[in-house]
Amino acid sequence: MQQQLLFNVLFFFMMPAFWFGIGRTLVDHHLRVKRERSLYDSAINPKHTELRTFLWGTIGLGIVGSVLSFAFGIEVSYAWIFAYEAIVALMLVIPGAMFPFAGMGILMLLILLLGNNFYTHILNGNLSLTLQNTMPVGMNFLELLTVMLILQYLFLKFNRKSVNSPVLSKNIRGNQVASYLFNKFTIFPLVFLVPGQLFVANSPFWPMFRLFGSKVSILVVPFLIGYRFKFVSDMSADILKRLANATGWLAWLSLGLTIDAFLWKNLWFEVLAIIVLLLAYGMVLYHYHRVDKRASAKQVEQAVDGIRILAVKPNTPASKMNLQTGDLILEVNGQAVRNEEQLYRALQSSPAFCHLKIKNRNGQLELKDAAIYEGAPHEIGIVTFPKEKTGATK
């Protein structure tokens, strides 16, 4: 029994998705830090926030998702599992191909429409791996979509304020402007009931038990949730919050369609329900993409009457003063500042404390003050537009 349980858990690590996810996380961190150091001389957040998001998602979403999948009693087929894992692996190695929900839904439609024609053999010999087993009904897929939408809601809710890596370009007037990347994903485990058996020969260790007279296995399967957005406005946190809420409403819609599928028990209703969810999901993403575009007037732009804040480093005097992206610094310690040299000279005039006069994004004037790090009178933890020679992208 211990060997059976161990094999169930190890199935999660046997699939390439988790390891590809770790590799992609390391690459994303390296590229972000390299870009920020090239533009701003130091990383905005040198800590491995990408890996922290990944691992917290693995643990948190895995626990919540597995409880939900067991509560629904979701059954999926080996055919779908291995095809899904192949799609996830491709998304993790191909840049810009982060569409996990759409890929999962399209694969579900193929399974439902093709049925057992989706069957294939992978390995031959004494250890024969077959993907042919009882195909899940569409209601199982709708239950899984409901679970995934709930988990996406949680993922966005907990990560909505983590957008702080600016990418520079120029507007039509030739001024430097900033866009902000939200590039987060995680691989997490879901515990499933899978009808049939995977290894059909020489496999006494494969865990099987009976549920309502049918043989089923328990598998821990890796799943992908991820988003890559580039916000042109400074409303990224607000838009992500609204996107999370819209995703939560989609989860309620999916739950309602699942209940209807249970009552109707009709293949074409299940296919139509999945199509409706995919279209609704796409419309939600497109809508908030348009919201961001319409708010481009609030894009963070280089200023001439002060120093525009591109980003605020965590755990610094700037973060303690609650300075925000897009705030305009007008005065430091009573001195007007228009460029970085004037800013640092004004900060050094009071080596232990700084007083700021700023104009926020709503045009209101505010006064801020905080102690400065000992030995670093020029460092308060803000990121400003670099000089042209530092290589802002055009």
N, C-alpha and C positions, 0 to 999 in steps of 0.2 A: 504493500500500500504506500509506503514512503517513496519507493521508486516511482510509482505511478504519479503521486503528487508532485514530485520533483520534475518529472518529465513535462507535466502540464504547465508548470511555471516556466521551465526552460524553453518551452515553445516560443514564448515572447522574445527571448534572447536569441533563439535560433533563426528567427526571421531577420533579414538585413535592415528592416526599417529603423529599428532602434539605433543600430550602429551607424547607419547613414545619417540619422538625425543628429547624433553626437558629432559626427564629422562636419555636417553642414553648420551646426552651431559654432564650432571652433573656427571655421572659415569665415562665417559672418562676423564674429567678434574681431578676428584679425583684420578684416577689410575695413570695418568701422573705425577701429582704433588707428589704423594706418592713415585713413582718409582724414580723420579729425586732427591727428598730429601734423599732417602735411599742411592743412589749412590754418589751424589755430595754435600750432606749436605744442599743444598738449591735448590728450584725450578728454572729452567732456566728462565721461565716466569710465575710467580705466578698468573698473571692476567688471567681471564677466557676467553682466546682467543677462546676456543671452542664455548662458548655461543655467543660471539661476531660474529664469523663466521656464526653461525646458524641463528641469528636474522637478520644480514645484508642480508644474503641470502634469508630469508623469505620475507623481504621487497623488496629488489632490484630485485631478480628473479621473485617474484610474480607480480610486476608491468610490467616488460618487457615481461614476459611470457603471462600474461593476455592480453596485447595489441596484441601480436602475435597471440594468439589463437582466439581472436575476429576478427583479420584481415583475418585469414584463414577461419573463420566461422566453426571451428571444432565442430562436434557433436559426442558424445560418449554415450554408453548405460549405464543404471543403473547396468546391469549385469556385465559389465566390470569394472565399478567404484568400486563396492563393492568387487569384486574379487581382484582387484588391491590393494585396501586398506588393505585387509587381508594379501596379500603378503608383503606389506610395513611394516605392524605391525610385521610380523615374522622376517623380515630382521633387524628390530631395536632391537629385543629382543634376537636374536641368534647371539652370537659373531662370527665374520668372515663371515657373510652372507650378505655382502654389495655388491649386484649385481643388482642395481635397473633397469638399462637399459635392461639387458638381461631378467630379470623377466617380465618387461613390454612388451617386444617384444614377448616372448613366449606366454604370456597371449593373446596378440592380435591375434596370429596365432590360438590359440584354439578357440577364438570367431569366427574368420572367417571360420574355418573348421567345427566347430560344429553348428554354426548358432543358431537357436532357441532351439536346444537341450540343450544349456547352461542355459535354463530357469529353475528357481527354485523359490519356495516360502519360505520366512523366518518367517514371523509372521502370525498368524491366529487370528481371532476375529474381533472386530469392527475396529481396525486399522491394515489393511492388507497391508503388504509390499510386493510388487511384483517386481521382477527384469525383468519381460518380457516386453519389449518395442521394438520399431523399432531398429533392429541391425544396427550399423553404417557400412558404406561401408569401404573397405580397404583404400580408399583415405583419409578418416578421420584419420585413424591410421598412415598413412604415413605423413600426416600433423603434427600430434602430435609428431612423432619421429623427424621430422625436428625441431620443436620448442624445444624439449628436447635436441637435439644436440647443438643448438645455445646456450641454457642456460648452458649446460655443458662446452662449450667453454668459456663462460664468467666466470663461477665458477672457472675453472682452471686458467684462465688468472689473476684473482684477488687474488688467493690464492697460486700461484706457489712459492712464496718466504717464505712461512710460515713454511717450514720444518726445525725444529731446535731441535727436541727431540731425542737425541742419545740413542740407545740401544746397550749394550756392549756384545761382545762374544770374542772368541779366534780363531785365525787362526791356520793353521797346524804347524806353528813354535812356537806356544804357546804365541804369543804376543796378547795383547788386541787390538781389532779393533772395529770400531763403524759402525752401520747402522742407518739410519734416517727414522723415521716414518712420513708419511703423512696420517693423519686420520681425514678427514674433511667431513662433510655432512650437509645438511639443508633440512628442510621441508618448502615448499613454496606453496602459493595458485595459482591455475589457474581457470579462469572463463570460464565455458563451457555452450554451448547450449546442452540440453539433450532432445531428443524427447520422447513423451509420458508423463506419470505421475507416480510418486512414490507411494503416498498414494492414494489408489483407493476407500477408503471409509472414510466418515466423515473428509474430508480434504479441507474445503473451503478456508483455509489460504495458501494453496500451490500455489506459483506464477506460472501462466501460461500465455503465449501469443501466438499469431499466427505469423508464419514466412513462407511466400509463401504458405499460406493455411494450414500449419501443426502446431499442438500444440507443443510448446517446453517450457521447463523450463530453468532457469538460475541457475547454481550451482557453488559455490566456493569450489573446490576440492583440498585436500592436495596432493602434489607430492614430491617425494624423489629424490634428487641428492646426491651422496656420493662416496667417493673413500677411499680405505685403501691400501697404498703402503708401502713397506719396501725397501728403497734404500740402496744398499750395497756400492755404490760409493758416492763421494761427489759432483755429478753432478745433484742432485735432482732438483734444480731450472731450470737448462737448459733442462732436460728431460721433466719436467712438461710443460715448455713453448712449446717445440716441440710437446708434446702430445696434448696441447690445439690447436695448429695450425692444427694438423692432424684431430682433432675433428671438427674444423671449415670446413675443406674440406669435411668431411663426411656429414656435414649439407648441403653443396652444392649438394653432390650426392643425398641425401635424397630429396631435393627440386626438382631435375631433375626427380627422379623416381615418385614423386608426380604429376608432370606435365604430365608425360607419363601415369600414372594411370588415370588421368582425361581424357586423349584422348582415351585410350584403353577401359576403363570401363570393365575390365575382372578380375574375382575373382582370377584366378590362377596367373595372372601377379602381382596382389597385394600381394598375398602370397609369390611369388618368390622375389618380391622387398623387403619385410620385412626380409626374410631369408638372402638376399644379404647384407642388412644393418647390421644385427646381426653378420654375419660372418666377414664383413669388420671391424666392431667395435672390435670384439674379436681379429682379426689379428693385429690391431693397438696396442691394449694393450699388446699383446704377443711380438710384435716387440720392444716396448720400455722397456719391461721387459728384453728382451735379450740385448738391448743397455746398460742397467744398469749393467747386469751381465758381459758383455764384458769390461766395464769400471771399473771392480772390482780392477784392478791394482792401481786405484786412491782411493782406500778405505782408510779412515782415520785410521792410525795405530799409536800405541804408539811408540815414538822415544826415542833414547838414547843420541842423540847429541843436544837435545834441548827440549822444552816443546811444545807438539802438542796441538793446540786449537780444542777442541771438539765442542764447540758452543760459541756463543757470546750473552750475555744478552742484551736486548733492553734498550736504554736510559742510557747507561753507557759510561765511557771513552773509552772502547774497541770498542763500536759501533761508537762513534764519530771518532775514528782513522780508521774506516773502516777495522778493522781486519776481516778476513774471516775464516770460518770453514776449517780446514786442514792446516792453516798457522803454521809455526814452529818458535817459539820464541828462538832466539839464545843468545841475550844479553839484559839486562835491566839496564839502567843507567850506561852503560859501563862495567857491570859485566856479565860474562858468566853464564848462568843458565841451569841446567840439571834436576832439580826436583822442586817440589812445595815449599820446604823450602827455596831453593836458590832464587826462584822467589820472595817470600814475603820479604826475607831479603834485596834483591836488591831494591824492591819497597820502603821499609821503609828508605832507604838511602837518598831518596829525597821525603819528605812527601807531597809536593805540586805539583810536576810535574814528569812525567815519560817519558823516552826516550827508545824506543824499536828498536832492530835490528831483523828483521824477514826474513825468507825465505818463499816465497809464494809457491803455489802448482805447479807453473811453474818453480821453481828452481831459481827465481830471488830474489836478496837481496833488502830489502826495509827498510827505516828508518821511524819510526812513533813516534809521541809525542802528549801528551795531559795532561791537568790538572787532578789531582786526587781529589776525593771527600774529603772534609774536615772531619777529624775525622776517615777516613777509608783509610789509606795509603796502605793497603794490597789489596784493592778491586778495580779492574779495569774492572770487568765484563766479564771475560772469564771463561769457563768451561774446565777443563783438565781431563785427565784420572785419576780415583781414584786409591788408593792403592788396592792391591788384597783383603785385608780383608773386603773391603766395599761391596763385593759381586757382582762383575761383572759376568754376566751370562756366562755359559760355554756351 
